[in-house]
Each structure stands twice: as structure tokens, then as C-alpha cells.
Amino acid sequence: MEPAFRTYGGFDAAGLRVVGELDLGSRDRLRSLLRQLAARDVDRVWLDLEGVIFIDCGCMHELERSRQVVLASGRRFELTAASPMFVRVAELALYDELAALGRAVVRQPWRRDQERGDPDPELPDVDADTRNVDGLPHPPG
């Protein structure tokens, strides 16, 4: 799946939202956009990675490099949202700072639905007297 990138800019902040897969095919585009963000004269650079469904270590490295450049210039680098997949790969690849930033903002899909007031489609309405923890009927007897 070809990722979708959307950049945002303002007087004090610039950001990037990514949806899809970040891999060898999208690495050059990601690198270019991150460099553009890092070059902006803003106080804060932010990323929304909630829509990332796959990320390889090369793209993770590009994110870490951008984070270091932004921080070295005395500005803030923030993740405003992250997918569980992003956090897991950051942990496995030992990008500890990115993993920590991601864990702080990761929102599970069920929580997002609850915040919007939508019923959770993955968690059935369960009557504790008639169903077990898997949502299946108790065996007879």
C-alpha cells in the first residue's frame, strides 16, 4: 500500500501525517519530507503516525535522524499520535526514544471509538452471567 503523506504548517509548528506502509519504496519521500520539516523555522515539529500500518527499520532510522536534527537545533520534536505497529517496531529495533514518544500517544482503535461515543464493534455486549471472558456461551452444566 502506497503511503499517504500530508504536511501541515503554521507560525510556530510544522507537522506531517502519515497513513499506510513506510518501507524501501517510500523511504526517499519520507526522508525528503522530514528534511523539509526540520528546515522550517518553527518552534515545534510534530508527526502523526497513527495511520502507519507497517514501518521498516530504514524508515525508523529516518525518523530518528530527523528527531535528532530537530532537537539539536533547540526545537521540540513530538509525536501527536502513533499506531501500535509503530510502537512495537520502535521497541524491537531499539529506538527507545521514539518508542517512548509513541507509547505516550498511542491510542487503541477501541479507545478512539469510545471517545467518539461509538459502540465498540470488536467487544460484544456481554452478560457476565451467561458468557465467559471470550464472549462465548458457557458450556452447559
Beta strands, then each sheet from edge to edge (+ up, - down):
strand 1: 4-9
strand 2: 13-22
strand 3: 44-55
strand 4: 76-82
sheet 1: 1+ 2- 3- 4-
end
